[in-house]
Amino acid sequence: MNRTPSALHLLAIDPQNDFCDLPVDWCGRDPATGRPCAPALPVAGAHADMQRLAGFLRRLGPRIDGVTVTLDSHQRYDIAHPLFWHARGGAEVAPFTPITATQVRAGEFLPRDAGALPRVLAYLDALESQGRYTLMVWPVHCEIGSWGHGVHAALLAACADWQALRGQAVHAVFKGMNPWTEHYSAIEAEVPDPQDPATALNRPLLERLDAAECLVIAGEASSHCVRATTEHIVQHLPRLQPGWTPDRIVLLTDCMSPVGGFEAQQGAFLNAMRARGVQLAASTDFAA
């Protein structure tokens, strides 16, 4: 694709209902069941993060030349969801259970589809060899087409107004649709599936982001998807675009929060990015 130069580009990573600690009056009801909707994997502080991000977009909208929104997008049957697994004796696997290749080989956890065992072990071995993540069984979240898959209402409204102001569309990036690999990063799956190009390095997205003089990043969660996406940008863009430097990135630290229990991972991520030259700023202090 041809690059369209832009001074300021906003990358909002997974600003979705399922990741936001929304008040009840922001959730509505499921029309099929009548039950109140509720976020599947709420991150403490995310609702306020997204309200601040919406305010940032409204305040700087005339000077923002591009907006990209990534959307975590899963099926209920997914290697990182409970339905995929059972424990020894056939027991269900609870959300927030980490699973290692050693445990699978020992029979502590097994895929419900016994025929998938070789593929699962190959995946876990490849994942663990990278030293980035251990497979985590999450609650079913961001199910494609569900209320939880949708964008936080305040940010969605701010995006709509930005589109009307600037006469251009928000660029949407879907990730996570392949049920055989985790896809925290919008740039590349944790273990790309050679049979699925959508899990490979997203060169068009990297080229779009490279066109920005300043790339502003926010979203959820800073311990996982924001972290993985930013790390991949810093890793891959200098290789693809010689002369590109991480100081063109600004992380809006008050527009992202970690998954509970992963605060140390967030801290390590921010410190590592600062050391690489990435800028950290609060949305209220940012000056384009």
C-alpha positions as a printed Julia matrix, in Angstrom:
288×3 Matrix{Float64}:
   0.0     0.0    0.0
   1.07    3.61  -0.5
   1.83    5.44   2.71
  -0.16    8.57   3.47
   2.04   10.74   5.7
   0.38   11.83   8.94
   1.65   14.01  11.74
  -0.33   12.32  14.5
  -1.87    8.85  14.57
  -3.88    7.33  17.43
  -3.68    3.55  17.94
  -6.39    2.4   20.36
  -5.77   -1.22  21.31
  -8.78   -3.38  22.21
 -10.96   -0.63  23.76
 -13.8    -3.13  24.12
 -16.67   -3.58  26.55
 -15.46   -6.95  27.8
 -12.23   -5.35  29.05
 -13.88   -2.39  30.8
 -15.07   -2.23  34.41
 -18.32   -0.64  33.32
 -21.0     0.59  35.73
 -24.29   -1.3   35.46
 -26.03    1.6   33.73
 -23.48    1.39  30.88
 -24.2    -2.28  30.19
 -27.83   -2.73  29.18
 -29.54   -6.11  28.86
 -29.16   -9.1   26.62
 -32.33   -9.07  24.48
 -32.2   -12.86  24.06
 -32.1   -13.69  27.77
 -33.2   -10.52  29.52
 -30.17  -10.73  31.79
 -27.94   -7.7   32.31
 -24.86   -7.63  30.1
 -21.59   -7.72  32.01
 -17.95   -7.44  30.94
 -16.29  -10.86  30.73
 -12.76   -9.77  31.62
 -13.01   -6.32  33.24
  -9.77   -4.49  33.89
  -9.87   -2.25  36.94
  -9.66    1.37  35.8
 -10.43    0.67  32.14
 -13.78    2.52  32.1
 -12.08    5.7   33.28
  -9.19    5.05  30.86
 -11.57    4.96  27.9
 -13.4     8.09  29.03
 -10.05    9.91  29.19
  -9.12    8.53  25.77
 -12.41    9.74  24.33
 -11.7    13.18  25.78
  -8.21   13.1   24.27
  -9.61   12.26  20.83
 -12.18   15.05  21.05
  -9.64   17.59  22.26
  -7.01   16.8   19.64
  -9.33   15.56  16.89
  -8.55   18.37  14.44
  -4.84   17.51  14.7
  -5.16   13.71  14.61
  -4.65   12.52  11.04
  -5.42    8.84  11.53
  -7.14    6.55  14.02
  -6.64    2.79  14.17
  -8.68    0.62  16.54
  -7.76   -3.02  17.16
 -10.44   -5.49  18.17
  -9.78   -8.7   20.05
 -12.05  -11.15  18.2
 -12.61  -14.71  19.38
 -14.86  -17.71  18.97
 -16.13  -19.51  22.05
 -14.03  -22.51  21.03
 -10.47  -21.2   21.35
  -7.24  -22.6   22.75
  -7.3   -19.86  25.4
 -10.92  -20.51  26.49
 -12.27  -23.16  28.91
 -14.35  -25.01  26.28
 -11.16  -26.17  24.54
  -9.83  -28.06  27.6
 -10.62  -30.57  30.3
  -8.62  -31.52  33.37
  -7.63  -35.01  34.48
 -10.74  -37.13  34.88
 -12.79  -34.86  32.62
 -13.22  -31.96  35.03
 -13.76  -28.5   33.6
 -10.86  -26.05  33.47
 -11.55  -22.8   35.28
 -10.7   -19.41  33.8
  -7.33  -17.95  34.83
  -5.69  -21.39  34.71
  -2.19  -21.39  33.18
  -1.36  -24.51  31.17
   2.13  -25.69  30.24
   3.37  -28.32  27.8
   4.72  -30.32  30.75
   1.27  -30.44  32.35
  -0.32  -31.55  29.08
   2.26  -34.31  28.6
   1.55  -35.45  32.17
  -2.19  -35.58  31.46
  -3.12  -32.86  33.96
  -4.85  -30.95  31.16
  -5.87  -32.22  27.74
  -7.71  -30.81  24.73
 -11.29  -32.09  24.56
 -10.54  -33.14  21.0
  -8.03  -35.94  21.59
  -6.91  -35.74  17.97
  -5.69  -32.18  18.56
  -3.07  -33.25  21.1
  -0.04  -33.25  18.75
  -0.94  -29.81  17.41
  -1.52  -28.45  20.91
   1.83  -29.74  22.17
   3.65  -28.28  19.17
   1.98  -24.95  19.89
   2.81  -24.95  23.6
   6.42  -25.91  22.92
   6.77  -23.07  20.4
   5.05  -20.58  22.7
   7.16  -21.43  25.73
  10.41  -21.39  23.77
   9.89  -17.65  23.19
   9.78  -16.91  26.92
   7.06  -14.26  26.52
   3.93  -15.98  27.79
   2.54  -19.16  29.29
  -0.79  -20.22  27.84
  -3.57  -18.75  29.98
  -7.15  -19.99  29.92
  -9.2   -16.78  30.0
 -12.93  -16.37  30.49
 -14.74  -16.41  27.15
 -14.32  -12.82  26.01
 -14.71  -10.61  22.96
 -16.83  -13.26  21.28
 -17.35  -12.1   17.71
 -20.67  -10.28  17.36
 -21.36  -10.04  21.08
 -21.98   -6.92  23.17
 -18.61   -7.5   24.83
 -16.88   -7.37  21.44
 -18.11   -3.81  20.92
 -16.12   -0.63  21.52
 -16.6     1.32  24.76
 -19.52    3.68  24.12
 -17.72    6.93  24.96
 -14.8     6.15  22.69
 -17.11    4.9   19.94
 -18.98    8.21  20.01
 -15.71   10.16  19.94
 -14.56    8.09  16.94
 -17.83    8.83  15.15
 -17.41   12.56  15.71
 -13.77   12.42  14.56
 -14.86   10.72  11.34
 -17.42   13.45  10.71
 -14.84   16.13  11.49
 -12.06   14.7    9.35
 -14.08   13.06   6.59
 -12.33    9.7    6.86
 -12.92    6.31   8.42
 -11.39    4.77  11.49
  -9.18    1.84  10.46
 -10.27   -1.36  12.23
  -7.92   -4.3   12.8
  -9.39   -7.64  13.88
  -7.14  -10.13  15.68
  -7.62  -13.43  17.47
 -10.02  -15.2   15.12
  -7.76  -18.24  14.71
  -8.65  -20.62  17.6
  -5.25  -22.36  17.55
  -3.0   -19.5   18.63
  -3.05  -16.58  21.04
  -3.04  -13.17  19.42
  -2.3   -10.53  22.05
  -0.44   -8.34  19.59
  -2.14   -6.66  16.65
   1.11   -7.06  14.72
   1.54  -10.83  14.86
   0.13  -13.87  16.66
   2.25  -15.31  19.45
   2.86  -18.39  17.3
   1.84  -17.68  13.69
  -0.12  -20.44  11.97
   1.57  -21.14   8.63
  -1.83  -22.01   7.16
  -3.39  -18.69   8.19
  -1.92  -15.45   6.78
  -3.99  -13.42   9.27
  -1.7   -14.63  12.06
   1.52  -13.6   10.31
   3.33  -10.27  10.53
   0.85   -7.53   9.62
   3.01   -5.53   7.26
   0.19   -3.28   5.98
  -0.56   -2.19   9.55
   3.12   -1.56  10.27
   3.36    0.55   7.12
   0.29    2.53   8.13
   1.76    3.22  11.57
   5.16    4.08  10.12
   3.56    6.94   8.18
   2.96    8.84  11.44
   5.45   11.36  12.73
   4.0    10.63  16.18
   2.21    7.39  17.06
   0.08    7.66  20.2
  -0.86    4.33  21.8
  -3.55    3.61  24.39
  -5.95    0.79  25.24
  -6.37   -2.38  27.26
  -4.67   -4.07  28.81
  -1.23   -2.62  29.42
  -0.02   -5.96  30.8
  -1.0    -7.91  27.69
  -2.33   -6.58  24.38
  -0.95   -3.03  24.65
   2.34   -4.46  25.8
   2.57   -7.13  23.08
   1.56   -4.76  20.28
   3.98   -2.03  21.34
   6.83   -4.51  21.76
   6.22   -5.85  18.27
   6.1    -2.35  16.77
   9.42   -1.49  18.4
  10.86   -4.83  17.3
   9.72   -4.89  13.68
   9.43   -1.31  12.43
  13.16   -0.51  12.57
  13.81   -3.65  10.5
  11.22   -2.75   7.88
  11.85    1.0    7.85
  15.52    1.87   8.43
  15.8     5.12  10.3
  12.59    4.61  12.26
  13.12    5.25  15.98
  10.98    4.4   19.04
  10.89    8.02  20.2
   8.09    8.5   17.67
   5.82    6.51  20.03
   3.95    8.03  22.96
   2.21    5.73  25.46
  -0.74    7.42  27.17
  -0.22    5.99  30.63
  -3.55    7.23  32.0
  -5.45    5.55  29.16
  -4.34    1.97  29.89
  -4.43   -0.39  32.89
  -3.13   -3.9   33.65
  -5.11   -7.09  34.2
  -5.37   -7.66  37.95
  -2.43   -9.64  39.23
  -0.22   -8.58  36.32
   0.81   -5.16  37.62
   4.47   -6.19  37.66
   4.29   -7.05  33.96
   2.91   -3.6   33.23
   5.7    -1.94  35.21
   8.38   -3.98  33.46
   6.86   -3.14  30.08
   6.75    0.6   30.71
  10.29    0.63  32.06
  11.59   -1.36  29.09
   9.87    0.91  26.59
  11.17    4.04  28.32
  14.67    2.57  28.13
  14.2     2.02  24.38
  13.26    5.68  23.88
   9.47    5.42  23.83
   7.82    8.46  25.43
   5.36    8.12  28.33
   2.77   10.83  28.96
  -0.62   11.47  30.51
  -3.37   12.31  28.04
  -4.08   15.59  29.81
  -0.42   16.66  29.48
   0.04   15.63  25.88
   0.83   18.43  23.44
   0.68   17.56  19.75
